[in-house]
Amino acid sequence: MKTLKDVRREYPLARAEIDDYAPFWVAAKYNDIQEGARRNDVFLSGQSPNGMPSKAEEQIAVEVGIRRMFRSVVSMNEPEHTKYRQLTQAWFQPKNLRQLEDGMRILAKCYVAKLAARGGECDFCSDVARYYPLRVIMSVLGVPKDNSRACGGSDPLDDANPSVR
């Protein structure tokens, strides 16, 4: 099994072609990642319907006529990316984020407490990575927590331990 050190040495920038998945670029060094960000004419984002989907997911998207099943600013290319980014850019300026810092700390501590209450086990992707960023964005945009079902579903950590919110 190759380590990240091996990959950085042998394949610092490579196109991965894995059975049953759409091809994608792998950049293993900081400078290559930065170059990819600067060269969005070559390293395009959002070429697949749902991040890095399987060929089966791509086929479903083609059959139902949906080019992209999931859209975010991260998966957009120029000039579309800049237009959407400008809509939210002011929210993420340091002075505005500083005003939200205390609330973000409370939210992070709440998630740590919820995880601890589960006895040390969780599915990090479905229990945390799916909902915590949503809660952060909702907080930044001033969307009440009660609207979470409309913004992506119910957080299972709320359901598992309703006393810690």
C-alpha positions as CSV (number, residue, x, y, z in Angstrom):
1,M,0.0,0.0,0.0
2,K,1.4,3.4,-1.0
3,T,1.6,6.2,1.6
4,L,0.9,9.8,0.9
5,K,4.7,10.3,0.9
6,D,5.0,7.7,-1.9
7,V,2.2,9.3,-3.9
8,R,3.7,12.8,-3.5
9,R,7.1,11.5,-4.8
10,E,5.8,9.2,-7.6
11,Y,2.5,10.8,-8.7
12,P,2.4,14.4,-7.5
13,L,-0.1,15.3,-10.2
14,A,-2.0,12.5,-11.9
15,R,-5.3,11.6,-13.5
16,A,-6.9,8.7,-11.7
17,E,-8.9,6.2,-13.7
18,I,-10.5,3.7,-11.3
19,D,-13.0,1.1,-12.4
20,D,-16.6,2.1,-12.1
21,Y,-15.8,5.8,-11.3
22,A,-15.4,8.8,-13.5
23,P,-11.8,9.9,-14.1
24,F,-10.5,12.6,-11.8
25,W,-7.4,14.6,-11.0
26,V,-5.3,13.9,-7.9
27,A,-3.0,16.7,-6.8
28,A,-0.8,15.6,-3.9
29,K,1.4,18.6,-3.4
30,Y,0.4,22.1,-2.2
31,N,1.9,23.9,-5.2
32,D,0.1,21.5,-7.6
33,I,-3.2,22.2,-5.8
34,Q,-2.6,25.9,-6.1
35,E,-1.7,25.6,-9.8
36,G,-4.9,23.7,-10.3
37,A,-6.9,26.4,-8.7
38,R,-5.2,29.0,-10.9
39,R,-5.6,26.9,-14.1
40,N,-9.4,26.5,-14.1
41,D,-9.2,26.4,-17.9
42,V,-7.5,22.9,-17.6
43,F,-8.6,21.6,-14.2
44,L,-12.3,22.0,-14.4
45,S,-14.6,21.6,-11.5
46,G,-18.0,19.9,-11.5
47,Q,-17.5,17.8,-14.6
48,S,-19.4,14.9,-13.1
49,P,-23.0,15.1,-11.9
50,N,-22.3,14.5,-8.2
51,G,-18.7,15.2,-7.3
52,M,-16.9,11.9,-8.1
53,P,-19.7,9.6,-9.1
54,S,-19.7,6.1,-10.2
55,K,-20.5,5.4,-13.8
56,A,-23.9,4.1,-12.7
57,E,-24.7,7.5,-11.1
58,E,-23.6,9.2,-14.3
59,Q,-25.9,7.0,-16.4
60,I,-28.9,7.8,-14.2
61,A,-28.2,11.5,-14.5
62,V,-28.1,11.1,-18.3
63,E,-31.3,9.0,-18.4
64,V,-33.2,11.5,-16.3
65,G,-31.7,14.5,-18.1
66,I,-30.0,16.1,-15.2
67,R,-26.5,17.4,-16.0
68,R,-25.6,17.9,-12.4
69,M,-27.4,16.3,-9.5
70,F,-25.6,18.4,-7.0
71,R,-24.5,22.0,-7.5
72,S,-22.4,24.2,-5.3
73,V,-20.0,27.1,-5.9
74,V,-17.1,24.7,-5.4
75,S,-18.2,22.6,-8.4
76,M,-18.7,25.6,-10.8
77,N,-16.2,27.0,-13.3
78,E,-15.7,30.5,-14.6
79,P,-17.5,32.7,-15.3
80,E,-20.4,31.2,-13.4
81,H,-18.3,30.6,-10.3
82,T,-17.4,34.3,-9.8
83,K,-21.0,35.4,-10.2
84,Y,-22.2,33.1,-7.5
85,R,-19.2,33.7,-5.3
86,Q,-19.8,37.4,-5.4
87,L,-23.3,36.9,-4.0
88,T,-21.9,35.5,-0.7
89,Q,-18.4,36.9,-0.5
90,A,-19.3,39.6,2.0
91,W,-20.6,37.1,4.5
92,F,-17.2,35.4,4.7
93,Q,-15.0,38.4,5.2
94,P,-12.9,38.3,8.4
95,K,-14.8,41.1,10.1
96,N,-18.2,39.4,9.5
97,L,-16.9,36.0,10.6
98,R,-15.4,37.4,13.8
99,Q,-19.0,38.5,14.8
100,L,-20.0,34.9,14.5
101,E,-17.1,33.3,16.2
102,D,-18.7,32.8,19.6
103,G,-21.7,31.2,18.0
104,M,-19.5,28.9,16.0
105,R,-17.6,27.9,19.2
106,I,-20.9,27.0,20.9
107,L,-22.0,25.0,17.9
108,A,-18.7,23.1,17.8
109,K,-18.9,22.3,21.6
110,C,-22.5,21.2,21.1
111,Y,-21.4,18.7,18.4
112,V,-18.6,17.4,20.6
113,A,-21.0,16.9,23.5
114,K,-23.5,15.1,21.2
115,L,-20.7,12.8,20.0
116,A,-19.6,12.1,23.5
117,A,-23.2,11.3,24.5
118,R,-23.2,8.6,21.8
119,G,-20.7,6.5,23.6
120,G,-17.7,7.1,21.4
121,E,-19.1,5.7,18.2
122,C,-20.6,7.4,15.1
123,D,-20.6,7.4,11.4
124,F,-18.6,10.6,11.0
125,C,-19.7,11.2,7.4
126,S,-23.4,10.8,8.0
127,D,-23.6,12.1,11.6
128,V,-21.2,15.0,11.5
129,A,-19.8,15.9,8.0
130,R,-23.3,16.1,6.5
131,Y,-24.9,18.3,9.1
132,Y,-22.3,20.4,10.9
133,P,-21.3,22.4,7.8
134,L,-25.0,22.9,7.1
135,R,-25.5,24.3,10.7
136,V,-22.5,26.6,10.2
137,I,-23.8,28.0,6.9
138,M,-27.3,28.3,8.4
139,S,-25.8,30.3,11.3
140,V,-23.8,32.5,9.0
141,L,-26.9,33.2,6.9
142,G,-29.2,33.7,9.9
143,V,-31.4,30.7,9.1
144,P,-33.1,29.4,12.3
145,K,-32.2,25.8,13.3
146,D,-35.9,24.9,13.1
147,N,-35.6,25.2,9.3
148,S,-33.0,22.5,9.0
149,R,-35.4,20.0,7.5
150,A,-35.9,22.4,4.6
151,C,-32.2,22.9,4.3
152,G,-31.1,19.3,4.0
153,G,-32.8,17.1,6.5
154,S,-32.9,16.3,10.2
155,D,-29.6,16.0,12.1
156,P,-29.4,12.5,13.5
157,L,-27.4,13.8,16.5
158,D,-30.4,15.9,17.5
159,D,-32.7,12.8,17.2
160,A,-30.2,10.7,19.2
161,N,-29.8,13.1,22.1
162,P,-32.5,15.8,22.1
163,S,-31.4,17.1,25.5
164,V,-28.1,18.4,24.0
165,R,-28.9,21.1,21.5
